[in-house]
């Protein structure tokens, strides 16, 4: 497997490098679980971007309102926060402030498998997600709104995700790339993180 291309202006660090207090978790294959684990471990505010970006009925919150809410959440937590997505509406303000950026760049088949399992599990359980919405089997299997279909259609973009994110990251930011499920498990271990809770 070829290694992801990382922009030169970021500080590519080892997985055991200490985390900062303002952390952006991006990529696919467990970013929200990782963001929650970091927030618990270090008593940081978890800013779950999908919960803010989406309104009931799968409607998108207006961009300016979305930015304002994220800005307020960051400002209200000067001692630190963790975000968990790459939303084009707010990525600039996150990168301006983050001192650590973690990218989950797992092999594409792993990301697709995890997305498929997660989507079908949510459809089965009726779990509320993303601003109080519920995913359905019809949505994922017979709709253009399918998260599974979206990942398949954008597979080339997902394969370049580390390069894409590093290009917009602030100069000198600590930049972690996690390339496999084993590396992700190791990251949890090195930082004393837990998926439970």
N, CA and C atoms as an extended XYZ file, in Angstrom:
591
Properties=species:S:1:pos:R:3:atomname:S:1:resname:S:1:resid:I:1 pbc="F F F"
N         0.855       -1.202        0.000 N   UNK     1
C         0.000        0.000        0.000 CA  UNK     1
C         0.882        1.241        0.000 C   UNK     1
N         0.660        2.155       -0.928 N   UNK     2
C         1.449        3.383       -0.977 CA  UNK     2
C         1.037        4.317        0.150 C   UNK     2
N         2.028        5.080        0.637 N   UNK     3
C         1.755        5.996        1.734 CA  UNK     3
C         1.057        7.243        1.211 C   UNK     3
N         0.134        7.820        1.998 N   UNK     4
C        -0.550        9.042        1.576 CA  UNK     4
C         0.433       10.192        1.392 C   UNK     4
N         0.143       11.063        0.454 N   UNK     5
C         0.955       12.255        0.227 CA  UNK     5
C         0.532       13.323        1.222 C   UNK     5
N         1.519       13.901        1.922 N   UNK     6
C         1.236       14.928        2.926 CA  UNK     6
C         1.946       16.216        2.530 C   UNK     6
N         1.246       17.346        2.611 N   UNK     7
C         1.844       18.633        2.270 CA  UNK     7
C         3.033       18.944        3.185 C   UNK     7
N         4.048       19.597        2.632 N   UNK     8
C         5.288       19.863        3.364 CA  UNK     8
C         5.121       20.851        4.512 C   UNK     8
N         4.124       21.723        4.454 N   UNK     9
C         4.042       22.799        5.442 CA  UNK     9
C         3.466       22.345        6.790 C   UNK     9
N         2.962       21.107        6.873 N   UNK    10
C         2.459       20.617        8.159 CA  UNK    10
C         3.552       19.810        8.855 C   UNK    10
N         3.422       19.657       10.166 N   UNK    11
C         4.399       18.937       10.970 CA  UNK    11
C         3.926       17.495       11.143 C   UNK    11
N         4.312       16.620       10.233 N   UNK    12
C         3.883       15.220       10.290 CA  UNK    12
C         4.529       14.551       11.497 C   UNK    12
N         3.715       14.055       12.430 N   UNK    13
C         4.229       13.554       13.707 CA  UNK    13
C         3.950       12.067       13.882 C   UNK    13
N         4.694       11.460       14.803 N   UNK    14
C         4.510       10.052       15.140 CA  UNK    14
C         3.213        9.885       15.935 C   UNK    14
N         2.654        8.673       15.955 N   UNK    15
C         1.373        8.475       16.660 CA  UNK    15
C         1.456        8.726       18.162 C   UNK    15
N         2.650        8.621       18.756 N   UNK    16
C         2.767        8.830       20.200 CA  UNK    16
C         3.048       10.292       20.562 C   UNK    16
N         3.103       11.170       19.568 N   UNK    17
C         3.332       12.597       19.829 CA  UNK    17
C         2.177       13.147       20.672 C   UNK    17
N         2.477       13.941       21.714 N   UNK    18
C         1.397       14.465       22.566 CA  UNK    18
C         0.384       15.290       21.774 C   UNK    18
N        -0.878       15.090       22.110 N   UNK    19
C        -1.950       15.838       21.460 CA  UNK    19
C        -2.037       17.250       22.013 C   UNK    19
N        -2.471       18.172       21.163 N   UNK    20
C        -2.741       19.524       21.618 CA  UNK    20
C        -4.094       19.586       22.323 C   UNK    20
N        -4.547       20.800       22.593 N   UNK    21
C        -5.825       20.990       23.284 CA  UNK    21
C        -6.957       21.355       22.322 C   UNK    21
N        -6.615       21.622       21.068 N   UNK    22
C        -7.618       21.942       20.059 CA  UNK    22
C        -7.375       20.980       18.894 C   UNK    22
N        -8.239       19.983       18.814 N   UNK    23
C        -7.977       18.826       17.959 CA  UNK    23
C        -9.068       18.688       16.906 C   UNK    23
N        -8.658       18.522       15.669 N   UNK    24
C        -9.591       18.254       14.570 CA  UNK    24
C        -9.378       16.822       14.107 C   UNK    24
N       -10.434       15.994       14.175 N   UNK    25
C       -10.374       14.619       13.692 CA  UNK    25
C       -11.138       14.564       12.381 C   UNK    25
N       -10.473       14.088       11.333 N   UNK    26
C       -11.079       14.079       10.001 CA  UNK    26
C       -10.821       12.741        9.331 C   UNK    26
N       -11.445       12.530        8.182 N   UNK    27
C       -11.272       11.280        7.465 CA  UNK    27
C       -12.487       10.385        7.640 C   UNK    27
N       -12.257        9.059        7.593 N   UNK    28
C       -13.373        8.108        7.653 CA  UNK    28
C       -12.951        6.835        8.350 C   UNK    28
N       -13.921        6.219        9.009 N   UNK    29
C       -13.665        4.923        9.633 CA  UNK    29
C       -13.500        4.989       11.133 C   UNK    29
N       -14.242        5.904       11.805 N   UNK    30
C       -14.203        5.966       13.252 CA  UNK    30
C       -13.859        7.322       13.837 C   UNK    30
N       -14.042        8.398       13.053 N   UNK    31
C       -13.623        9.718       13.533 CA  UNK    31
C       -14.446       10.217       14.718 C   UNK    31
N       -15.758        9.978       14.728 N   UNK    32
C       -16.580       10.468       15.838 CA  UNK    32
C       -16.272        9.706       17.114 C   UNK    32
N       -16.093        8.404       17.021 N   UNK    33
C       -15.727        7.609       18.193 CA  UNK    33
C       -14.384        8.070       18.743 C   UNK    33
N       -13.419        8.329       17.867 N   UNK    34
C       -12.106        8.803       18.308 CA  UNK    34
C       -12.211       10.186       18.937 C   UNK    34
N       -12.970       11.084       18.324 N   UNK    35
C       -13.136       12.431       18.886 CA  UNK    35
C       -13.762       12.368       20.275 C   UNK    35
N       -14.768       11.520       20.448 N   UNK    36
C       -15.385       11.374       21.773 CA  UNK    36
C       -14.384       10.852       22.786 C   UNK    36
N       -13.564        9.880       22.375 N   UNK    37
C       -12.583        9.299       23.289 CA  UNK    37
C       -11.556       10.341       23.723 C   UNK    37
N       -11.096       11.161       22.794 N   UNK    38
C       -10.134       12.219       23.126 CA  UNK    38
C       -10.775       13.242       24.056 C   UNK    38
N       -12.003       13.636       23.746 N   UNK    39
C       -12.711       14.618       24.584 CA  UNK    39
C       -12.870       14.103       26.013 C   UNK    39
N       -13.243       12.811       26.160 N   UNK    40
C       -13.387       12.225       27.511 CA  UNK    40
C       -12.055       12.207       28.255 C   UNK    40
N       -11.030       11.729       27.579 N   UNK    41
C        -9.720       11.561       28.212 CA  UNK    41
C        -9.166       12.883       28.722 C   UNK    41
N        -9.305       13.939       27.927 N   UNK    42
C        -8.659       15.210       28.250 CA  UNK    42
C        -9.638       16.290       28.701 C   UNK    42
N       -10.887       15.896       28.968 N   UNK    43
C       -11.927       16.834       29.439 CA  UNK    43
C       -12.066       18.030       28.490 C   UNK    43
N       -12.200       17.720       27.209 N   UNK    44
C       -12.374       18.740       26.190 CA  UNK    44
C       -13.813       18.719       25.677 C   UNK    44
N       -14.251       19.812       25.126 N   UNK    45
C       -15.573       19.905       24.521 CA  UNK    45
C       -15.575       19.162       23.194 C   UNK    45
N       -16.537       18.262       23.011 N   UNK    46
C       -16.672       17.573       21.719 CA  UNK    46
C       -17.685       18.341       20.882 C   UNK    46
N       -17.220       18.907       19.785 N   UNK    47
C       -18.085       19.646       18.877 CA  UNK    47
C       -18.395       18.721       17.711 C   UNK    47
N       -19.565       18.078       17.767 N   UNK    48
C       -19.959       17.100       16.752 CA  UNK    48
C       -20.607       17.846       15.586 C   UNK    48
N       -19.852       18.028       14.529 N   UNK    49
C       -20.263       18.928       13.448 CA  UNK    49
C       -21.516       18.474       12.720 C   UNK    49
N       -21.676       17.162       12.502 N   UNK    50
C       -22.881       16.690       11.819 CA  UNK    50
C       -24.147       16.991       12.610 C   UNK    50
N       -24.046       16.972       13.936 N   UNK    51
C       -25.209       17.290       14.772 CA  UNK    51
C       -25.619       18.748       14.604 C   UNK    51
N       -24.635       19.606       14.377 N   UNK    52
C       -24.914       21.032       14.206 CA  UNK    52
C       -25.360       21.329       12.775 C   UNK    52
N       -24.723       20.684       11.808 N   UNK    53
C       -24.963       20.993       10.390 CA  UNK    53
C       -26.338       20.580        9.905 C   UNK    53
N       -26.904       19.530       10.531 N   UNK    54
C       -28.172       18.980       10.038 CA  UNK    54
C       -29.346       19.353       10.924 C   UNK    54
N       -30.456       19.636       10.285 N   UNK    55
C       -31.724       19.903       10.958 CA  UNK    55
C       -32.662       18.726       10.709 C   UNK    55
N       -33.747       18.612       11.469 N   UNK    56
C       -34.712       17.532       11.209 CA  UNK    56
C       -35.174       17.511        9.760 C   UNK    56
N       -35.467       16.298        9.267 N   UNK    57
C       -35.871       16.135        7.879 CA  UNK    57
C       -34.697       16.152        6.922 C   UNK    57
N       -33.493       15.959        7.463 N   UNK    58
C       -32.262       15.977        6.668 CA  UNK    58
C       -32.064       17.298        5.917 C   UNK    58
N       -32.555       18.373        6.522 N   UNK    59
C       -32.306       19.695        5.963 CA  UNK    59
C       -30.987       20.229        6.511 C   UNK    59
N       -30.266       20.979        5.682 N   UNK    60
C       -28.997       21.534        6.105 CA  UNK    60
C       -29.203       22.897        6.756 C   UNK    60
N       -28.509       23.102        7.858 N   UNK    61
C       -28.544       24.409        8.512 CA  UNK    61
C       -27.861       25.430        7.592 C   UNK    61
N       -28.390       26.649        7.501 N   UNK    62
C       -27.732       27.666        6.674 CA  UNK    62
C       -26.265       27.848        7.080 C   UNK    62
N       -25.420       28.056        6.099 N   UNK    63
C       -23.975       28.107        6.315 CA  UNK    63
C       -23.562       29.116        7.382 C   UNK    63
N       -24.109       30.327        7.324 N   UNK    64
C       -23.702       31.356        8.287 CA  UNK    64
C       -24.119       30.989        9.712 C   UNK    64
N       -25.295       30.385        9.845 N   UNK    65
C       -25.756       29.950       11.163 CA  UNK    65
C       -24.869       28.815       11.689 C   UNK    65
N       -24.524       27.890       10.815 N   UNK    66
C       -23.624       26.792       11.168 CA  UNK    66
C       -22.292       27.337       11.661 C   UNK    66
N       -21.714       28.261       10.922 N   UNK    67
C       -20.434       28.856       11.314 CA  UNK    67
C       -20.539       29.567       12.662 C   UNK    67
N       -21.631       30.288       12.852 N   UNK    68
C       -21.800       31.038       14.099 CA  UNK    68
C       -21.858       30.095       15.303 C   UNK    68
N       -22.587       28.985       15.177 N   UNK    69
C       -22.705       28.038       16.289 CA  UNK    69
C       -21.344       27.412       16.609 C   UNK    69
N       -20.626       26.998       15.571 N   UNK    70
C       -19.306       26.399       15.798 CA  UNK    70
C       -18.362       27.418       16.423 C   UNK    70
N       -18.387       28.638       15.920 N   UNK    71
C       -17.557       29.717       16.483 CA  UNK    71
C       -17.863       29.925       17.960 C   UNK    71
N       -19.148       29.951       18.299 N   UNK    72
C       -19.549       30.156       19.701 CA  UNK    72
C       -19.095       28.999       20.578 C   UNK    72
N       -19.201       27.767       20.077 N   UNK    73
C       -18.773       26.599       20.858 CA  UNK    73
C       -17.263       26.627       21.102 C   UNK    73
N       -16.504       27.015       20.097 N   UNK    74
C       -15.053       27.128       20.273 CA  UNK    74
C       -14.701       28.224       21.277 C   UNK    74
N       -15.335       29.373       21.110 N   UNK    75
C       -15.044       30.504       21.997 CA  UNK    75
C       -15.425       30.202       23.440 C   UNK    75
N       -16.478       29.409       23.630 N   UNK    76
C       -16.930       29.067       24.983 CA  UNK    76
C       -16.026       28.037       25.657 C   UNK    76
N       -15.087       27.470       24.902 N   UNK    77
C       -14.202       26.439       25.444 CA  UNK    77
C       -12.743       26.761       25.127 C   UNK    77
N       -12.225       27.857       25.703 N   UNK    78
C       -10.851       28.271       25.386 CA  UNK    78
C        -9.797       27.268       25.846 C   UNK    78
N       -10.149       26.390       26.779 N   UNK    79
C        -9.192       25.386       27.247 CA  UNK    79
C        -9.101       24.179       26.320 C   UNK    79
N        -9.978       24.120       25.314 N   UNK    80
C        -9.831       23.065       24.332 CA  UNK    80
C       -11.118       22.447       23.856 C   UNK    80
N       -11.041       21.843       22.685 N   UNK    81
C       -12.195       21.208       22.043 CA  UNK    81
C       -11.689       20.176       21.039 C   UNK    81
N       -12.621       19.332       20.594 N   UNK    82
C       -12.335       18.339       19.552 CA  UNK    82
C       -13.478       18.390       18.544 C   UNK    82
N       -13.155       18.537       17.263 N   UNK    83
C       -14.164       18.450       16.211 CA  UNK    83
C       -13.990       17.125       15.469 C   UNK    83
N       -15.012       16.751       14.694 N   UNK    84
C       -14.966       15.396       14.137 CA  UNK    84
C       -15.469       15.275       12.697 C   UNK    84
N       -15.127       16.215       11.854 N   UNK    85
C       -15.571       16.095       10.466 CA  UNK    85
C       -14.813       17.094        9.616 C   UNK    85
N       -14.973       16.978        8.298 N   UNK    86
C       -14.426       17.935        7.338 CA  UNK    86
C       -15.621       18.566        6.640 C   UNK    86
N       -16.157       19.632        7.214 N   UNK    87
C       -17.286       20.351        6.609 CA  UNK    87
C       -16.743       21.586        5.916 C   UNK    87
N       -17.012       21.716        4.638 N   UNK    88
C       -16.459       22.842        3.887 CA  UNK    88
C       -16.905       24.191        4.452 C   UNK    88
N       -18.074       24.243        5.088 N   UNK    89
C       -18.567       25.513        5.634 CA  UNK    89
C       -17.708       26.029        6.782 C   UNK    89
N       -17.048       25.136        7.510 N   UNK    90
C       -16.322       25.555        8.722 CA  UNK    90
C       -14.865       25.090        8.749 C   UNK    90
N       -14.409       24.398        7.712 N   UNK    91
C       -13.062       23.830        7.757 CA  UNK    91
C       -11.998       24.915        7.921 C   UNK    91
N       -12.224       26.093        7.342 N   UNK    92
C       -11.225       27.155        7.459 CA  UNK    92
C       -11.059       27.606        8.907 C   UNK    92
N       -12.177       27.815        9.623 N   UNK    93
C       -12.082       28.298       10.994 CA  UNK    93
C       -11.523       27.228       11.934 C   UNK    93
N       -11.782       25.962       11.629 N   UNK    94
C       -11.220       24.885       12.438 CA  UNK    94
C        -9.711       24.832       12.247 C   UNK    94
N        -9.263       24.880       11.004 N   UNK    95
C        -7.824       24.806       10.742 CA  UNK    95
C        -7.074       26.031       11.237 C   UNK    95
N        -7.724       27.182       11.301 N   UNK    96
C        -7.077       28.378       11.847 CA  UNK    96
C        -6.738       28.205       13.320 C   UNK    96
N        -7.521       27.368       14.028 N   UNK    97
C        -7.392       27.269       15.479 CA  UNK    97
C        -6.781       25.945       15.963 C   UNK    97
N        -6.936       24.887       15.199 N   UNK    98
C        -6.487       23.563       15.653 CA  UNK    98
C        -4.973       23.520       15.791 C   UNK    98
N        -4.501       22.874       16.871 N   UNK    99
C        -3.061       22.644       16.989 CA  UNK    99
C        -2.694       21.196       16.693 C   UNK    99
N        -3.701       20.311       16.612 N   UNK   100
C        -3.490       18.922       16.202 CA  UNK   100
C        -4.579       18.526       15.214 C   UNK   100
N        -4.186       17.923       14.105 N   UNK   101
C        -5.132       17.404       13.116 CA  UNK   101
C        -4.855       15.914       12.953 C   UNK   101
N        -5.880       15.100       13.174 N   UNK   102
C        -5.762       13.653       13.025 CA  UNK   102
C        -6.593       13.235       11.822 C   UNK   102
N        -5.967       12.539       10.884 N   UNK   103
C        -6.677       12.079        9.696 CA  UNK   103
C        -6.746       10.554        9.709 C   UNK   103
N        -7.953       10.029        9.669 N   UNK   104
C        -8.143        8.594        9.500 CA  UNK   104
C        -8.129        8.307        8.003 C   UNK   104
N        -7.027        7.749        7.546 N   UNK   105
C        -6.858        7.426        6.130 CA  UNK   105
C        -6.679        5.912        6.013 C   UNK   105
N        -7.726        5.195        6.411 N   UNK   106
C        -7.693        3.743        6.354 CA  UNK   106
C        -7.805        3.298        4.900 C   UNK   106
N        -7.409        2.053        4.591 N   UNK   107
C        -7.580        1.572        3.218 CA  UNK   107
C        -9.031        1.734        2.770 C   UNK   107
N        -9.226        2.106        1.508 N   UNK   108
C       -10.576        2.377        1.032 CA  UNK   108
C       -11.549        1.230        1.290 C   UNK   108
N       -11.193       -0.044        1.045 N   UNK   109
C       -12.146       -1.125        1.338 CA  UNK   109
C       -12.567       -1.152        2.811 C   UNK   109
N       -11.647       -0.815        3.716 N   UNK   110
C       -11.974       -0.767        5.149 CA  UNK   110
C       -12.965        0.353        5.426 C   UNK   110
N       -12.709        1.525        4.843 N   UNK   111
C       -13.619        2.656        5.050 CA  UNK   111
C       -15.015        2.339        4.509 C   UNK   111
N       -15.072        1.756        3.316 N   UNK   112
C       -16.373        1.423        2.713 CA  UNK   112
C       -17.107        0.384        3.552 C   UNK   112
N       -16.397       -0.624        4.034 N   UNK   113
C       -17.012       -1.664        4.866 CA  UNK   113
C       -17.553       -1.074        6.156 C   UNK   113
N       -16.756       -0.212        6.814 N   UNK   114
C       -17.213        0.399        8.064 CA  UNK   114
C       -18.418        1.302        7.829 C   UNK   114
N       -18.388        2.072        6.741 N   UNK   115
C       -19.532        2.940        6.415 CA  UNK   115
C       -20.777        2.104        6.176 C   UNK   115
N       -20.643        0.988        5.465 N   UNK   116
C       -21.789        0.129        5.156 CA  UNK   116
C       -22.365       -0.472        6.432 C   UNK   116
N       -21.502       -1.017        7.286 N   UNK   117
C       -21.974       -1.610        8.541 CA  UNK   117
C       -22.659       -0.575        9.418 C   UNK   117
N       -22.036        0.597        9.543 N   UNK   118
C       -22.606        1.650       10.386 CA  UNK   118
C       -23.971        2.089        9.863 C   UNK   118
N       -24.062        2.289        8.562 N   UNK   119
C       -25.321        2.762        7.972 CA  UNK   119
C       -26.444        1.747        8.147 C   UNK   119
N       -26.143        0.480        7.886 N   UNK   120
C       -27.172       -0.555        8.001 CA  UNK   120
C       -27.550       -0.789        9.463 C   UNK   120
N       -26.570       -0.676       10.366 N   UNK   121
C       -26.880       -0.817       11.794 CA  UNK   121
C       -27.821        0.305       12.246 C   UNK   121
N       -27.526        1.509       11.834 N   UNK   122
C       -28.391        2.637       12.219 CA  UNK   122
C       -29.799        2.479       11.645 C   UNK   122
N       -29.886        1.983       10.428 N   UNK   123
C       -31.206        1.754        9.831 CA  UNK   123
C       -31.963        0.690       10.615 C   UNK   123
N       -31.261       -0.316       11.084 N   UNK   124
C       -31.888       -1.406       11.843 CA  UNK   124
C       -32.369       -0.938       13.216 C   UNK   124
N       -31.521       -0.148       13.920 N   UNK   125
C       -31.838        0.246       15.299 CA  UNK   125
C       -32.724        1.484       15.376 C   UNK   125
N       -32.781        2.275       14.298 N   UNK   126
C       -33.552        3.513       14.350 CA  UNK   126
C       -32.899        4.578       15.200 C   UNK   126
N       -31.593        4.449       15.401 N   UNK   127
C       -30.842        5.416       16.209 CA  UNK   127
C       -30.947        6.811       15.604 C   UNK   127
N       -31.181        7.805       16.448 N   UNK   128
C       -31.220        9.187       15.971 CA  UNK   128
C       -29.803        9.696       15.755 C   UNK   128
N       -29.580       10.336       14.623 N   UNK   129
C       -28.261       10.865       14.278 CA  UNK   129
C       -28.423       12.233       13.626 C   UNK   129
N       -27.335       12.947       13.540 N   UNK   130
C       -27.269       14.166       12.724 CA  UNK   130
C       -28.457       15.096       12.922 C   UNK   130
N       -28.583       15.645       14.109 N   UNK   131
C       -29.642       16.617       14.351 CA  UNK   131
C       -31.018       16.025       14.508 C   UNK   131
N       -31.108       14.779       15.002 N   UNK   132
C       -32.400       14.166       15.276 CA  UNK   132
C       -33.004       13.418       14.108 C   UNK   132
N       -32.210       13.087       13.100 N   UNK   133
C       -32.708       12.336       11.945 CA  UNK   133
C       -32.515       10.838       12.145 C   UNK   133
N       -33.219       10.062       11.348 N   UNK   134
C       -33.129        8.608       11.416 CA  UNK   134
C       -32.802        8.082       10.019 C   UNK   134
N       -31.785        7.223        9.938 N   UNK   135
C       -31.429        6.604        8.664 CA  UNK   135
C       -32.323        5.385        8.428 C   UNK   135
N       -32.591        5.078        7.166 N   UNK   136
C       -33.484        3.965        6.829 CA  UNK   136
C       -32.817        3.056        5.794 C   UNK   136
N       -33.318        1.796        5.713 N   UNK   137
C       -32.826        0.892        4.680 CA  UNK   137
C       -33.130        1.450        3.291 C   UNK   137
N       -34.314        2.036        3.135 N   UNK   138
C       -34.666        2.604        1.832 CA  UNK   138
C       -33.672        3.685        1.435 C   UNK   138
N       -33.310        4.526        2.380 N   UNK   139
C       -32.353        5.592        2.109 CA  UNK   139
C       -31.014        5.020        1.636 C   UNK   139
N       -30.532        3.990        2.307 N   UNK   140
C       -29.198        3.483        2.009 CA  UNK   140
C       -29.147        2.525        0.821 C   UNK   140
N       -30.250        1.846        0.553 N   UNK   141
C       -30.220        0.823       -0.501 CA  UNK   141
C       -30.921        1.240       -1.786 C   UNK   141
N       -31.850        2.220       -1.692 N   UNK   142
C       -32.652        2.551       -2.874 CA  UNK   142
C       -32.760        4.054       -3.116 C   UNK   142
N       -31.772        4.812       -2.657 N   UNK   143
C       -31.890        6.260       -2.745 CA  UNK   143
C       -30.561        6.890       -3.151 C   UNK   143
N       -30.640        8.034       -3.812 N   UNK   144
C       -29.440        8.807       -4.123 CA  UNK   144
C       -28.846        9.449       -2.873 C   UNK   144
N       -29.596        9.435       -1.767 N   UNK   145
C       -29.130       10.020       -0.508 CA  UNK   145
C       -28.325        9.022        0.317 C   UNK   145
N       -28.013        7.877       -0.240 N   UNK   146
C       -27.309        6.822        0.487 CA  UNK   146
C       -25.878        7.228        0.818 C   UNK   146
N       -25.502        7.103        2.095 N   UNK   147
C       -24.116        7.358        2.511 CA  UNK   147
C       -23.173        6.329        1.914 C   UNK   147
N       -23.680        5.123        1.695 N   UNK   148
C       -22.863        4.059        1.093 CA  UNK   148
C       -22.577        4.402       -0.370 C   UNK   148
N       -23.618        4.793       -1.103 N   UNK   149
C       -23.458        5.165       -2.505 CA  UNK   149
C       -22.530        6.366       -2.643 C   UNK   149
N       -22.685        7.328       -1.757 N   UNK   150
C       -21.847        8.530       -1.798 CA  UNK   150
C       -20.376        8.166       -1.655 C   UNK   150
N       -20.084        7.223       -0.756 N   UNK   151
C       -18.691        6.828       -0.557 CA  UNK   151
C       -18.146        6.102       -1.781 C   UNK   151
N       -18.981        5.327       -2.427 N   UNK   152
C       -18.551        4.636       -3.640 CA  UNK   152
C       -18.306        5.630       -4.769 C   UNK   152
N       -19.215        6.583       -4.941 N   UNK   153
C       -19.089        7.543       -6.036 CA  UNK   153
C       -17.868        8.441       -5.877 C   UNK   153
N       -17.480        8.708       -4.630 N   UNK   154
C       -16.343        9.610       -4.374 CA  UNK   154
C       -15.093        8.843       -3.945 C   UNK   154
N       -14.974        7.580       -4.380 N   UNK   155
C       -13.882        6.727       -3.904 CA  UNK   155
C       -12.495        7.290       -4.214 C   UNK   155
N       -12.327        7.934       -5.366 N   UNK   156
C       -11.016        8.501       -5.685 CA  UNK   156
C       -10.667        9.652       -4.747 C   UNK   156
N       -11.680       10.441       -4.378 N   UNK   157
C       -11.454       11.537       -3.433 CA  UNK   157
C       -11.061       10.992       -2.058 C   UNK   157
N       -11.737        9.907       -1.627 N   UNK   158
C       -11.423        9.331       -0.327 CA  UNK   158
C       -10.006        8.766       -0.285 C   UNK   158
N        -9.520        8.283       -1.410 N   UNK   159
C        -8.158        7.728       -1.453 CA  UNK   159
C        -7.103        8.821       -1.322 C   UNK   159
N        -7.486       10.083       -1.569 N   UNK   160
C        -6.536       11.200       -1.477 CA  UNK   160
C        -6.818       12.086       -0.267 C   UNK   160
N        -7.528       11.560        0.713 N   UNK   161
C        -8.036       12.418        1.784 CA  UNK   161
C        -6.933       13.073        2.624 C   UNK   161
N        -5.838       12.355        2.896 N   UNK   162
C        -4.748       12.956        3.675 CA  UNK   162
C        -4.134       14.135        2.949 C   UNK   162
N        -3.920       13.960        1.647 N   UNK   163
C        -3.346       15.043        0.843 CA  UNK   163
C        -4.282       16.243        0.834 C   UNK   163
N        -5.567       16.003        0.634 N   UNK   164
C        -6.554       17.092        0.589 CA  UNK   164
C        -6.582       17.874        1.887 C   UNK   164
N        -6.636       17.160        3.012 N   UNK   165
C        -6.735       17.828        4.313 CA  UNK   165
C        -5.437       18.541        4.658 C   UNK   165
N        -4.295       17.936        4.360 N   UNK   166
C        -3.028       18.582        4.704 CA  UNK   166
C        -2.821       19.878        3.931 C   UNK   166
N        -3.370       19.966        2.735 N   UNK   167
C        -3.213       21.185        1.934 CA  UNK   167
C        -3.892       22.384        2.578 C   UNK   167
N        -5.004       22.162        3.286 N   UNK   168
C        -5.728       23.290        3.891 CA  UNK   168
C        -5.374       23.486        5.356 C   UNK   168
N        -4.544       22.603        5.924 N   UNK   169
C        -4.159       22.730        7.330 CA  UNK   169
C        -3.203       23.904        7.522 C   UNK   169
N        -3.239       24.448        8.726 N   UNK   170
C        -2.367       25.573        9.070 CA  UNK   170
C        -0.902       25.144        9.070 C   UNK   170
N        -0.041       26.037        8.674 N   UNK   171
C         1.393       25.741        8.645 CA  UNK   171
C         1.898       25.372       10.040 C   UNK   171
N         2.654       24.276       10.118 N   UNK   172
C         3.269       23.863       11.376 CA  UNK   172
C         2.373       23.063       12.293 C   UNK   172
N         1.094       22.866       11.943 N   UNK   173
C         0.190       22.112       12.808 CA  UNK   173
C         0.688       20.674       12.938 C   UNK   173
N         0.504       20.067       14.110 N   UNK   174
C         0.842       18.655       14.286 CA  UNK   174
C        -0.166       17.819       13.511 C   UNK   174
N         0.327       17.011       12.593 N   UNK   175
C        -0.526       16.297       11.647 CA  UNK   175
C        -0.286       14.799       11.780 C   UNK   175
N        -1.307       14.097       12.240 N   UNK   176
C        -1.244       12.652       12.433 CA  UNK   176
C        -2.011       11.978       11.305 C   UNK   176
N        -1.445       10.928       10.724 N   UNK   177
C        -2.169       10.139        9.736 CA  UNK   177
C        -2.235        8.700       10.232 C   UNK   177
N        -3.450        8.179       10.339 N   UNK   178
C        -3.677        6.802       10.777 CA  UNK   178
C        -4.100        6.010        9.548 C   UNK   178
N        -3.281        5.001        9.174 N   UNK   179
C        -3.414        4.356        7.875 CA  UNK   179
C        -4.062        2.974        7.904 C   UNK   179
N        -4.372        2.447        9.075 N   UNK   180
C        -4.939        1.098        9.139 CA  UNK   180
C        -5.688        0.923       10.450 C   UNK   180
N        -6.490       -0.132       10.530 N   UNK   181
C        -7.198       -0.441       11.778 CA  UNK   181
C        -6.208       -0.724       12.897 C   UNK   181
N        -5.101       -1.368       12.554 N   UNK   182
C        -4.073       -1.656       13.565 CA  UNK   182
C        -3.452       -0.368       14.090 C   UNK   182
N        -3.154        0.571       13.187 N   UNK   183
C        -2.609        1.856       13.630 CA  UNK   183
C        -3.612        2.617       14.491 C   UNK   183
N        -4.891        2.506       14.153 N   UNK   184
C        -5.917        3.173       14.951 CA  UNK   184
C        -5.979        2.571       16.348 C   UNK   184
N        -5.959        1.242       16.447 N   UNK   185
C        -5.936        0.591       17.767 CA  UNK   185
C        -4.703        1.016       18.551 C   UNK   185
N        -3.568        1.118       17.866 N   UNK   186
C        -2.326        1.523       18.520 CA  UNK   186
C        -2.415        2.961       19.017 C   UNK   186
N        -3.065        3.838       18.247 N   UNK   187
C        -3.238        5.233       18.654 CA  UNK   187
C        -4.047        5.304       19.951 C   UNK   187
N        -5.124        4.525       20.011 N   UNK   188
C        -5.912        4.461       21.249 CA  UNK   188
C        -5.031        4.031       22.420 C   UNK   188
N        -4.235        3.011       22.204 N   UNK   189
C        -3.385        2.484       23.271 CA  UNK   189
C        -2.336        3.502       23.717 C   UNK   189
N        -1.664        4.113       22.759 N   UNK   190
C        -0.593        5.066       23.072 CA  UNK   190
C        -1.095        6.278       23.863 C   UNK   190
N        -2.329        6.675       23.586 N   UNK   191
C        -2.868        7.866       24.245 CA  UNK   191
C        -3.807        7.531       25.404 C   UNK   191
N        -3.901        6.256       25.735 N   UNK   192
C        -4.745        5.850       26.868 CA  UNK   192
C        -6.206        6.146       26.638 C   UNK   192
N        -6.665        5.960       25.416 N   UNK   193
C        -8.046        6.258       25.054 CA  UNK   193
C        -8.900        5.005       25.119 C   UNK   193
N       -10.196        5.193       25.300 N   UNK   194
C       -11.140        4.082       25.332 CA  UNK   194
C       -12.320        4.361       24.417 C   UNK   194
N       -12.757        3.341       23.691 N   UNK   195
C       -13.938        3.482       22.854 CA  UNK   195
C       -15.222        3.423       23.669 C   UNK   195
N       -15.163        2.942       24.876 N   UNK   196
C       -16.341        2.803       25.735 CA  UNK   196
C       -16.641        4.100       26.449 C   UNK   196
N       -17.932        4.287       26.763 N   UNK   197
C       -18.298        5.421       27.582 CA  UNK   197
C       -19.105        6.463       26.876 C   UNK   197
